Amino acid sequence: MRVLITGSTGLLGCALQNQAGADKQLYGIYYPARVLTKALRAAQRPADVTNTEDMRAVFAWAKPDVVIHAAAIGSVDFAEKNRAQTHAVNVGGTTVVAACCKDFGARLVYISSNAVFDGTRPLYSENDPVSPINYYGQLKVEAEQISATCGVPCAIVRPILLYGWPYPDERGNLVTTWVKALRGQQLQSVVDNVYSKPLPALACAAAVWEIVNRNCSGIYHIAGADHVSLHQFALAVAAAFELDHALIQAVPDSFFPQLAPRPRDTSFDTRKMERELGLQPVPLASGLRQMKADA
Protein backbone atom coordinates (compact mmCIF):
# COMPACT_ATOMS: atom_id res chain seq x y z
CA MET A 1 0.00 0.00 0.00
CA ARG A 2 1.31 3.43 -1.00
CA VAL A 3 0.66 6.10 1.65
CA LEU A 4 1.31 9.83 1.46
CA ILE A 5 1.73 11.71 4.75
CA THR A 6 1.44 15.49 4.72
CA GLY A 7 3.20 17.25 7.58
CA SER A 8 5.75 14.46 7.73
CA THR A 9 8.12 16.26 10.12
CA GLY A 10 5.37 17.06 12.65
CA LEU A 11 4.93 15.10 15.87
CA LEU A 12 2.23 12.84 14.45
CA GLY A 13 3.87 12.67 11.00
CA CYS A 14 7.05 11.25 12.53
CA ALA A 15 5.09 8.85 14.74
CA LEU A 16 3.17 7.56 11.72
CA GLN A 17 6.42 6.71 9.99
CA ASN A 18 7.71 5.03 13.16
CA GLN A 19 4.58 2.88 13.52
CA ALA A 20 3.98 1.94 9.87
CA GLY A 21 3.99 -1.72 8.93
CA ALA A 22 6.51 -3.20 6.52
CA ASP A 23 3.78 -3.45 3.86
CA LYS A 24 3.55 0.33 3.57
CA GLN A 25 5.41 2.35 0.94
CA LEU A 26 5.66 5.74 2.59
CA TYR A 27 5.92 9.17 1.00
CA GLY A 28 6.06 12.40 2.97
CA ILE A 29 5.97 16.11 2.32
CA TYR A 30 7.20 18.91 4.54
CA TYR A 31 7.08 22.70 4.48
CA PRO A 32 9.54 24.00 1.85
CA ALA A 33 11.28 26.41 4.26
CA ARG A 34 12.32 23.53 6.49
CA VAL A 35 15.72 21.83 6.20
CA LEU A 36 15.73 18.11 7.00
CA THR A 37 18.40 17.43 9.62
CA LYS A 38 17.43 13.86 10.50
CA ALA A 39 16.58 10.93 8.25
CA LEU A 40 12.95 9.81 8.12
CA ARG A 41 11.53 6.52 6.95
CA ALA A 42 9.34 7.93 4.19
CA ALA A 43 10.66 9.21 0.89
CA GLN A 44 10.53 12.97 1.35
CA ARG A 45 10.06 16.07 -0.74
CA PRO A 46 9.15 19.67 0.09
CA ALA A 47 5.73 20.93 -0.97
CA ASP A 48 3.24 23.62 -0.11
CA VAL A 49 -0.19 22.10 0.58
CA THR A 50 -1.87 25.36 -0.48
CA ASN A 51 -0.33 25.16 -3.96
CA THR A 52 -2.39 23.04 -6.36
CA GLU A 53 0.44 22.63 -8.87
CA ASP A 54 2.82 21.51 -6.11
CA MET A 55 0.35 19.00 -4.76
CA ARG A 56 -0.61 17.52 -8.12
CA ALA A 57 3.11 16.92 -8.72
CA VAL A 58 3.35 15.25 -5.29
CA PHE A 59 0.41 12.96 -6.06
CA ALA A 60 1.90 12.04 -9.43
CA TRP A 61 5.17 11.19 -7.63
CA ALA A 62 3.71 9.24 -4.71
CA LYS A 63 0.73 7.66 -6.50
CA PRO A 64 -0.94 7.15 -3.10
CA ASP A 65 -3.64 4.66 -2.26
CA VAL A 66 -4.19 6.55 1.00
CA VAL A 67 -3.38 10.10 2.07
CA ILE A 68 -3.00 10.98 5.76
CA HIS A 69 -3.42 14.75 5.87
CA ALA A 70 -1.68 15.93 9.04
CA ALA A 71 -0.17 19.20 7.78
CA ALA A 72 -1.61 22.24 9.55
CA ILE A 73 -0.82 25.32 11.59
CA GLY A 74 -1.29 23.96 15.10
CA SER A 75 -1.02 27.02 17.33
CA VAL A 76 -4.40 28.22 18.63
CA ASP A 77 -3.11 31.72 19.42
CA PHE A 78 -1.26 32.02 16.08
CA ALA A 79 -4.50 31.09 14.32
CA GLU A 80 -6.42 33.77 16.22
CA LYS A 81 -3.87 36.46 15.36
CA ASN A 82 -3.06 35.36 11.78
CA ARG A 83 -6.44 34.38 10.44
CA ALA A 84 -5.82 34.68 6.70
CA GLN A 85 -2.60 32.66 6.80
CA THR A 86 -4.09 29.96 9.01
CA HIS A 87 -7.22 29.71 6.86
CA ALA A 88 -5.08 29.35 3.75
CA VAL A 89 -3.18 26.40 5.25
CA ASN A 90 -5.76 24.64 7.43
CA VAL A 91 -8.75 25.05 5.13
CA GLY A 92 -7.23 25.95 1.76
CA GLY A 93 -4.60 23.21 2.06
CA THR A 94 -7.25 20.66 2.97
CA THR A 95 -9.31 21.72 -0.04
CA VAL A 96 -6.31 21.15 -2.33
CA VAL A 97 -5.43 17.79 -0.77
CA ALA A 98 -9.04 16.58 -0.89
CA ALA A 99 -9.38 17.58 -4.56
CA CYS A 100 -6.17 15.73 -5.40
CA CYS A 101 -7.44 12.65 -3.58
CA LYS A 102 -10.54 12.69 -5.77
CA ASP A 103 -8.60 13.26 -9.00
CA PHE A 104 -5.98 10.58 -8.22
CA GLY A 105 -8.34 8.05 -6.62
CA ALA A 106 -6.87 8.04 -3.09
CA ARG A 107 -8.62 7.48 0.24
CA LEU A 108 -8.32 10.35 2.73
CA VAL A 109 -7.60 10.33 6.45
CA TYR A 110 -7.96 13.85 7.81
CA ILE A 111 -6.33 14.68 11.14
CA SER A 112 -8.63 17.02 13.04
CA SER A 113 -8.66 18.08 16.71
CA ASN A 114 -10.52 18.14 20.01
CA ALA A 115 -10.83 21.91 19.40
CA VAL A 116 -14.08 21.29 17.53
CA PHE A 117 -15.83 21.17 20.95
CA ASP A 118 -16.56 23.91 23.52
CA GLY A 119 -15.51 21.85 26.55
CA THR A 120 -18.73 22.20 28.52
CA ARG A 121 -20.10 18.64 28.23
CA PRO A 122 -17.40 15.93 28.32
CA LEU A 123 -16.90 13.10 27.63
CA TYR A 124 -17.49 13.77 23.94
CA SER A 125 -18.50 10.99 21.55
CA GLU A 126 -18.21 11.00 17.78
CA ASN A 127 -21.94 11.72 17.56
CA ASP A 128 -21.88 14.91 19.63
CA PRO A 129 -22.47 18.17 17.71
CA VAL A 130 -19.40 20.34 17.15
CA SER A 131 -19.23 23.67 18.96
CA PRO A 132 -15.83 25.39 18.61
CA ILE A 133 -15.07 28.48 20.71
CA ASN A 134 -11.96 29.76 18.91
CA TYR A 135 -10.93 30.39 15.32
CA TYR A 136 -8.60 27.37 15.19
CA GLY A 137 -11.50 25.10 16.12
CA GLN A 138 -13.78 26.76 13.57
CA LEU A 139 -11.24 26.01 10.83
CA LYS A 140 -10.99 22.38 11.93
CA VAL A 141 -14.76 22.05 11.60
CA GLU A 142 -14.65 23.61 8.14
CA ALA A 143 -11.82 21.29 7.05
CA GLU A 144 -13.69 18.27 8.40
CA GLN A 145 -16.70 19.19 6.26
CA ILE A 146 -14.50 19.60 3.18
CA SER A 147 -12.90 16.20 3.79
CA ALA A 148 -16.17 14.40 4.46
CA THR A 149 -17.81 15.70 1.27
CA CYS A 150 -14.89 15.52 -1.17
CA GLY A 151 -16.17 12.43 -2.98
CA VAL A 152 -13.67 9.81 -1.78
CA PRO A 153 -13.77 7.41 1.20
CA CYS A 154 -12.75 9.47 4.21
CA ALA A 155 -11.96 9.00 7.89
CA ILE A 156 -11.71 11.93 10.29
CA VAL A 157 -9.40 11.42 13.26
CA ARG A 158 -9.68 13.70 16.29
CA PRO A 159 -6.66 13.31 18.60
CA ILE A 160 -6.37 15.12 21.92
CA LEU A 161 -3.31 16.69 23.60
CA LEU A 162 -0.53 14.79 21.83
CA TYR A 163 2.85 14.37 23.48
CA GLY A 164 6.18 12.84 22.47
CA TRP A 165 9.63 13.76 21.17
CA PRO A 166 9.37 16.15 18.20
CA TYR A 167 11.52 16.27 15.09
CA PRO A 168 14.52 18.63 15.55
CA ASP A 169 13.42 22.30 15.54
CA GLU A 170 9.74 21.38 15.23
CA ARG A 171 7.13 22.71 17.68
CA GLY A 172 7.33 21.11 21.12
CA ASN A 173 4.46 19.99 23.36
CA LEU A 174 3.58 20.25 27.03
CA VAL A 175 5.76 17.32 28.08
CA THR A 176 8.89 18.57 26.31
CA THR A 177 8.25 22.09 27.63
CA TRP A 178 7.89 20.91 31.21
CA VAL A 179 10.86 18.51 31.08
CA LYS A 180 13.16 21.22 29.75
CA ALA A 181 11.96 23.76 32.30
CA LEU A 182 12.11 21.42 35.29
CA ARG A 183 15.58 20.22 34.32
CA GLY A 184 16.56 23.90 34.38
CA GLN A 185 15.01 24.32 37.84
CA GLN A 186 12.40 26.75 36.49
CA LEU A 187 9.14 27.26 38.37
CA GLN A 188 6.13 26.16 36.30
CA SER A 189 2.61 27.56 36.75
CA VAL A 190 0.13 25.00 35.43
CA VAL A 191 -3.65 25.32 35.30
CA ASP A 192 -5.69 23.02 37.52
CA ASN A 193 -9.15 23.71 36.06
CA VAL A 194 -8.54 22.56 32.47
CA TYR A 195 -8.80 18.82 31.83
CA SER A 196 -7.78 16.41 29.10
CA LYS A 197 -6.84 12.82 28.28
CA PRO A 198 -3.18 13.14 27.19
CA LEU A 199 -2.29 10.96 24.21
CA PRO A 200 1.14 9.63 23.18
CA ALA A 201 1.80 10.47 19.53
CA LEU A 202 2.88 6.86 18.94
CA ALA A 203 -0.48 5.59 20.25
CA CYS A 204 -2.32 8.03 18.00
CA ALA A 205 -0.27 6.80 15.04
CA ALA A 206 -1.14 3.20 15.89
CA ALA A 207 -4.84 4.13 15.84
CA VAL A 208 -4.50 5.88 12.48
CA TRP A 209 -2.87 2.79 10.99
CA GLU A 210 -5.70 0.62 12.32
CA ILE A 211 -8.14 2.95 10.57
CA VAL A 212 -6.12 2.64 7.35
CA ASN A 213 -5.70 -1.13 7.59
CA ARG A 214 -9.36 -1.75 8.40
CA ASN A 215 -10.52 0.62 5.62
CA CYS A 216 -12.61 2.59 8.11
CA SER A 217 -14.56 5.73 7.35
CA GLY A 218 -16.32 8.21 9.59
CA ILE A 219 -15.14 9.99 12.73
CA TYR A 220 -12.83 8.54 15.40
CA HIS A 221 -11.92 10.03 18.77
CA ILE A 222 -8.44 9.01 19.94
CA ALA A 223 -7.33 9.71 23.52
CA GLY A 224 -5.31 8.40 26.41
CA ALA A 225 -6.78 6.55 29.38
CA ASP A 226 -6.42 9.10 32.17
CA HIS A 227 -8.78 12.06 32.62
CA VAL A 228 -6.57 14.60 34.39
CA SER A 229 -6.12 18.31 34.92
CA LEU A 230 -3.10 19.89 33.27
CA HIS A 231 -1.63 20.32 36.77
CA GLN A 232 -2.01 16.58 37.40
CA PHE A 233 -0.45 15.96 33.99
CA ALA A 234 2.58 18.09 34.90
CA LEU A 235 2.99 16.25 38.22
CA ALA A 236 2.90 12.93 36.34
CA VAL A 237 5.63 14.21 33.99
CA ALA A 238 7.79 15.23 36.96
CA ALA A 239 7.35 11.78 38.50
CA ALA A 240 8.08 9.90 35.28
CA PHE A 241 11.23 11.90 34.51
CA GLU A 242 12.34 12.05 38.16
CA LEU A 243 12.18 15.84 38.35
CA ASP A 244 11.25 18.16 41.20
CA HIS A 245 7.45 18.36 41.51
CA ALA A 246 7.81 21.21 44.03
CA LEU A 247 8.61 23.48 41.06
CA ILE A 248 5.04 22.99 39.75
CA GLN A 249 2.39 25.31 41.15
CA ALA A 250 -1.33 25.08 40.45
CA VAL A 251 -3.09 28.15 39.02
CA PRO A 252 -6.51 28.81 37.43
CA ASP A 253 -6.72 29.34 33.67
CA SER A 254 -7.41 33.03 34.33
CA PHE A 255 -3.76 33.28 35.41
CA PHE A 256 -2.70 33.27 31.72
CA PRO A 257 -3.88 36.11 29.46
CA GLN A 258 -4.49 34.31 26.17
CA LEU A 259 -5.47 35.70 22.82
CA ALA A 260 -7.81 32.83 21.98
CA PRO A 261 -10.32 31.28 24.40
CA ARG A 262 -9.63 27.68 25.44
CA PRO A 263 -12.27 25.06 26.25
CA ARG A 264 -12.13 23.70 29.81
CA ASP A 265 -12.61 20.00 29.08
CA THR A 266 -12.90 18.46 25.61
CA SER A 267 -12.02 14.95 26.83
CA PHE A 268 -13.26 12.10 24.68
CA ASP A 269 -15.36 9.01 25.10
CA THR A 270 -13.12 6.36 23.47
CA ARG A 271 -15.54 3.43 23.30
CA LYS A 272 -15.74 3.57 19.49
CA MET A 273 -11.93 3.45 19.26
CA GLU A 274 -11.87 0.47 21.61
CA ARG A 275 -14.73 -1.36 19.91
CA GLU A 276 -13.97 -0.78 16.21
CA LEU A 277 -10.18 -0.51 16.25
CA GLY A 278 -9.49 -3.04 19.00
CA LEU A 279 -7.29 -0.59 20.90
CA GLN A 280 -7.15 0.27 24.60
CA PRO A 281 -6.33 3.85 25.67
CA VAL A 282 -2.76 4.18 26.91
CA PRO A 283 -2.41 5.04 30.64
CA LEU A 284 -0.54 8.27 31.27
CA ALA A 285 2.16 6.66 33.40
CA SER A 286 2.85 4.06 30.68
CA GLY A 287 3.03 6.64 27.90
CA LEU A 288 5.42 8.85 29.85
CA ARG A 289 7.57 5.87 30.85
CA GLN A 290 7.90 4.87 27.20
CA MET A 291 8.73 8.45 26.18
CA LYS A 292 11.50 8.58 28.77
CA ALA A 293 12.87 5.25 27.54
CA ASP A 294 12.87 6.57 23.95
CA ALA A 295 14.86 9.70 24.84
Secondary structure per residue as TSV (DSSP state, phi and psi in degrees):
chain	resnum	aa	ss	phi	psi
A	1	M	-	360.0	131.0
A	2	R	E	-95.5	125.7
A	3	V	E	-128.3	128.6
A	4	L	E	-103.3	128.7
A	5	I	E	-113.0	117.7
A	6	T	E	-87.2	148.7
A	7	G	S	69.8	44.6
A	8	S	T	-72.6	-14.0
A	9	T	T	-99.3	0.0
A	10	G	S	-73.2	171.7
A	11	L	H	-57.8	-49.4
A	12	L	H	-72.5	-37.9
A	13	G	H	-56.8	-43.7
A	14	C	H	-66.9	-41.9
A	15	A	H	-63.7	-36.9
A	16	L	H	-61.6	-40.5
A	17	Q	H	-67.9	-37.5
A	18	N	H	-64.0	-36.4
A	19	Q	H	-96.9	-2.3
A	20	A	-	-69.6	141.9
A	21	G	-	-72.0	164.2
A	22	A	T	-66.6	-17.4
A	23	D	T	-81.5	-0.9
A	24	K	-	-98.3	129.8
A	25	Q	E	-95.3	113.0
A	26	L	E	-101.8	138.9
A	27	Y	E	-132.7	137.3
A	28	G	E	-133.3	149.8
A	29	I	E	-125.2	149.8
A	30	Y	E	-137.3	162.8
A	31	Y	-	-61.1	131.7
A	32	P	T	-58.4	-26.4
A	33	A	T	-75.6	-12.8
A	34	R	-	-80.9	146.5
A	35	V	-	-110.0	124.9
A	36	L	-	-74.4	121.5
A	37	T	-	-111.4	-2.0
A	38	K	S	-145.3	135.3
A	39	A	-	-65.0	142.8
A	40	L	-	-121.5	158.4
A	41	R	S	-68.5	-39.1
A	42	A	S	-73.9	150.0
A	43	A	E	-63.5	134.4
A	44	Q	E	-120.4	147.9
A	45	R	E	-154.1	147.9
A	46	P	E	-75.1	145.9
A	47	A	-	-164.8	149.2
A	48	D	-	-100.9	115.8
A	49	V	T	-65.3	-16.2
A	50	T	T	-85.9	-6.4
A	51	N	-	-103.1	111.3
A	52	T	H	-61.1	-43.0
A	53	E	H	-62.0	-44.6
A	54	D	H	-55.3	-49.8
A	55	M	H	-72.0	-33.6
A	56	R	H	-65.9	-35.6
A	57	A	H	-66.4	-38.3
A	58	V	H	-63.3	-45.4
A	59	F	H	-65.1	-38.2
A	60	A	H	-65.1	-33.0
A	61	W	H	-74.2	-48.1
A	62	A	H	-83.9	-27.4
A	63	K	-	46.0	57.1
A	64	P	-	-75.3	143.5
A	65	D	S	-82.1	-33.8
A	66	V	E	-135.9	141.6
A	67	V	E	-119.1	125.9
A	68	I	E	-103.1	107.2
A	69	H	E	-94.3	95.8
A	70	A	-	-108.5	-8.3
A	71	A	-	-69.4	130.1
A	72	A	-	-171.5	160.4
A	73	I	-	-81.5	121.1
A	74	G	-	-102.7	-3.4
A	75	S	-	-87.1	120.7
A	76	V	H	-63.7	-42.7
A	77	D	H	-71.1	-37.7
A	78	F	H	-61.4	-41.9
A	79	A	H	-60.8	-41.5
A	80	E	H	-64.8	-37.5
A	81	K	H	-85.9	-29.0
A	82	N	-	-122.1	67.6
A	83	R	H	-65.8	-44.2
A	84	A	H	-64.7	-45.3
A	85	Q	H	-63.8	-43.6
A	86	T	H	-67.9	-38.5
A	87	H	H	-63.2	-41.2
A	88	A	I	-60.1	-40.0
A	89	V	I	-81.5	-53.2
A	90	N	I	-76.7	-29.8
A	91	V	I	-105.1	-50.4
A	92	G	I	-61.2	-42.8
A	93	G	H	-63.0	-39.6
A	94	T	H	-66.0	-37.6
A	95	T	H	-61.3	-44.2
A	96	V	H	-65.3	-46.6
A	97	V	H	-63.0	-43.9
A	98	A	H	-63.1	-41.0
A	99	A	H	-64.5	-39.4
A	100	C	H	-66.2	-38.4
A	101	C	H	-58.8	-42.9
A	102	K	H	-66.6	-44.2
A	103	D	H	-68.6	-32.5
A	104	F	H	-102.6	1.8
A	105	G	T	72.1	39.1
A	106	A	-	-107.4	145.0
A	107	R	E	-72.3	154.6
A	108	L	E	-122.5	131.8
A	109	V	E	-117.0	112.4
A	110	Y	E	-98.5	128.5
A	111	I	E	-91.9	110.9
A	112	S	-	-101.8	-137.6
A	113	S	-	-165.3	157.6
A	114	N	G	-69.2	-12.6
A	115	A	G	-68.2	-2.4
A	116	V	G	-76.0	-6.3
A	117	F	S	-113.4	157.9
A	118	D	-	-89.6	-8.3
A	119	G	S	79.8	16.7
A	120	T	S	-99.9	-14.8
A	121	R	S	-139.8	61.9
A	122	P	-	-74.0	163.0
A	123	L	S	-85.8	135.7
A	124	Y	B	-86.6	132.2
A	125	S	-	-98.5	171.2
A	126	E	T	-65.2	-18.6
A	127	N	T	-91.8	-6.5
A	128	D	S	-71.7	143.0
A	129	P	-	-68.5	143.6
A	130	V	-	-73.9	152.8
A	131	S	-	-161.0	64.1
A	132	P	-	-67.1	149.8
A	133	I	-	-116.9	3.0
A	134	N	S	-138.1	169.0
A	135	Y	H	-64.8	-39.2
A	136	Y	H	-56.1	-47.6
A	137	G	H	-63.8	-37.9
A	138	Q	H	-60.1	-41.2
A	139	L	H	-67.3	-35.9
A	140	K	H	-63.8	-40.2
A	141	V	H	-62.3	-44.8
A	142	E	H	-62.0	-42.9
A	143	A	H	-68.3	-34.5
A	144	E	H	-60.4	-44.3
A	145	Q	H	-64.2	-40.2
A	146	I	H	-61.5	-45.8
A	147	S	H	-64.2	-44.4
A	148	A	H	-68.8	-22.2
A	149	T	T	-114.1	18.1
A	150	C	S	-83.8	-5.0
A	151	G	S	94.1	9.8
A	152	V	S	-128.6	159.2
A	153	P	-	-56.5	132.9
A	154	C	E	-141.0	137.5
A	155	A	E	-116.6	140.6
A	156	I	E	-113.5	121.1
A	157	V	E	-109.0	125.2
A	158	R	E	-111.6	98.6
A	159	P	E	-82.8	167.0
A	160	I	-	-134.7	130.6
A	161	L	S	43.9	66.5
A	162	L	E	-69.0	145.2
A	163	Y	E	-140.9	157.0
A	164	G	S	156.0	-178.9
A	165	W	-	-83.5	122.3
A	166	P	-	-81.3	164.1
A	167	Y	-	-63.5	147.8
A	168	P	T	-49.9	129.2
A	169	D	T	70.9	5.8
A	170	E	S	-83.8	166.9
A	171	R	-	-59.9	135.1
A	172	G	-	-79.8	-166.8
A	173	N	-	-144.3	178.5
A	174	L	H	-57.4	-41.2
A	175	V	H	-65.3	-47.3
A	176	T	H	-65.3	-35.2
A	177	T	H	-63.7	-47.9
A	178	W	H	-67.7	-41.7
A	179	V	H	-60.8	-46.4
A	180	K	H	-61.9	-45.2
A	181	A	H	-66.4	-44.7
A	182	L	H	-68.5	-34.6
A	183	R	H	-64.5	-27.8
A	184	G	T	-91.5	10.5
A	185	Q	T	60.8	35.0
A	186	Q	-	-96.5	132.5
A	187	L	-	-63.7	135.6
A	188	Q	E	-120.3	122.6
A	189	S	E	-94.5	120.2
A	190	V	E	-129.4	133.8
A	191	V	E	-69.5	141.9
A	192	D	S	-112.2	7.7
A	193	N	S	-122.4	19.3
A	194	V	-	-120.6	132.4
A	195	Y	E	-122.0	155.5
A	196	S	E	-159.9	-178.8
A	197	K	-	-126.8	80.6
A	198	P	-	-52.4	139.8
A	199	L	E	-125.7	120.7
A	200	P	E	-63.0	136.5
A	201	A	H	-57.8	-36.5
A	202	L	H	-64.9	-36.3
A	203	A	H	-69.9	-38.1
A	204	C	H	-62.3	-43.6
A	205	A	H	-60.3	-41.4
A	206	A	H	-61.0	-38.6
A	207	A	H	-66.7	-41.6
A	208	V	H	-60.9	-42.6
A	209	W	H	-66.8	-33.3
A	210	E	H	-63.3	-41.0
A	211	I	H	-61.7	-43.3
A	212	V	H	-64.8	-49.1
A	213	N	H	-66.4	-32.6
A	214	R	T	-90.8	1.2
A	215	N	T	56.8	43.6
A	216	C	-	-79.9	153.6
A	217	S	-	-133.1	168.7
A	218	G	E	97.9	-167.6
A	219	I	E	-101.2	139.7
A	220	Y	E	-133.0	128.1
A	221	H	E	-94.3	125.8
A	222	I	E	-120.0	125.3
A	223	A	-	-152.9	164.7
A	224	G	-	-78.0	179.6
A	225	A	S	-83.3	-32.7
A	226	D	-	-95.5	128.3
A	227	H	-	-94.9	101.8
A	228	V	E	-132.4	157.0
A	229	S	E	-74.6	162.2
A	230	L	H	-63.2	-32.4
A	231	H	H	-64.2	-43.8
A	232	Q	H	-63.6	-36.4
A	233	F	H	-61.0	-47.2
A	234	A	H	-62.5	-40.3
A	235	L	H	-63.9	-37.6
A	236	A	H	-65.2	-37.3
A	237	V	H	-64.4	-45.5
A	238	A	H	-59.2	-42.1
A	239	A	H	-66.1	-45.0
A	240	A	H	-64.9	-37.5
A	241	F	T	-97.9	7.8
A	242	E	T	55.7	53.5
A	243	L	-	-117.2	167.9
A	244	D	-	-78.5	107.1
A	245	H	G	-69.9	-17.8
A	246	A	G	-66.3	-16.7
A	247	L	G	-78.8	-6.3
A	248	I	E	-102.9	118.0
A	249	Q	E	-114.1	140.5
A	250	A	E	-82.4	134.9
A	251	V	E	-139.6	157.5
A	252	P	-	-76.8	162.6
A	253	D	G	-64.6	-21.2
A	254	S	G	-68.0	-12.1
A	255	F	G	-64.6	-29.5
A	256	F	S	-105.6	115.5
A	257	P	-	-74.3	113.8
A	258	Q	-	-117.4	145.4
A	259	L	S	-66.6	-44.7
A	260	A	S	-106.2	139.0
A	261	P	-	-65.9	148.2
A	262	R	-	-118.4	136.4
A	263	P	-	-69.3	148.7
A	264	R	S	-76.7	-38.3
A	265	D	B	-157.5	98.7
A	266	T	-	-102.2	23.4
A	267	S	-	-58.4	148.0
A	268	F	B	-100.9	150.0
A	269	D	-	-83.8	121.9
A	270	T	-	-105.6	17.5
A	271	R	H	-63.6	-33.7
A	272	K	H	-66.2	-43.4
A	273	M	H	-56.5	-45.4
A	274	E	H	-67.0	-43.4
A	275	R	H	-73.9	-47.7
A	276	E	H	-90.3	-26.3
A	277	L	H	-104.7	-9.2
A	278	G	-	68.4	29.9
A	279	L	-	-116.4	142.1
A	280	Q	-	-100.9	139.6
A	281	P	-	-60.2	142.0
A	282	V	-	-82.4	126.0
A	283	P	-	-61.8	147.5
A	284	L	H	-59.4	-45.5
A	285	A	H	-60.7	-39.3
A	286	S	H	-67.2	-44.3
A	287	G	H	-63.1	-40.8
A	288	L	H	-70.6	-36.9
A	289	R	H	-62.8	-41.8
A	290	Q	H	-66.9	-39.7
A	291	M	H	-61.6	-43.0
A	292	K	H	-62.7	-41.0
A	293	A	H	-65.4	-29.2
A	294	D	T	-84.9	-3.3
A	295	A	-	-63.1	360.0
